[in-house]
Amino acid sequence: MCQHQPPCPPADAAGREAARLVAYHPEQGWGLLCNGVVFFDDTGELLPDGRSVVPSAPACAGQVS
């Protein structure tokens, strides 16, 4: 899918989120990367093969020790 040089990371790579943005719909909460990954504002992802990546847990602010 990616025509960039150097090519963007593939959808199955650990750094897939570094691919270039080709479409962004902030009003709907999602964007499409050139490697085919759909990312969501909640940090979840949908890979081109249909697999989903669950949202990462938010960092805890102000933890009491």
Secondary structure, DSSP 8 states (H G I E B T S, - for coil): ----SS----TTSTTGGGS-EEEEETTTTEEEETTS-EEETTS-EE-TTS-EE-------SS---
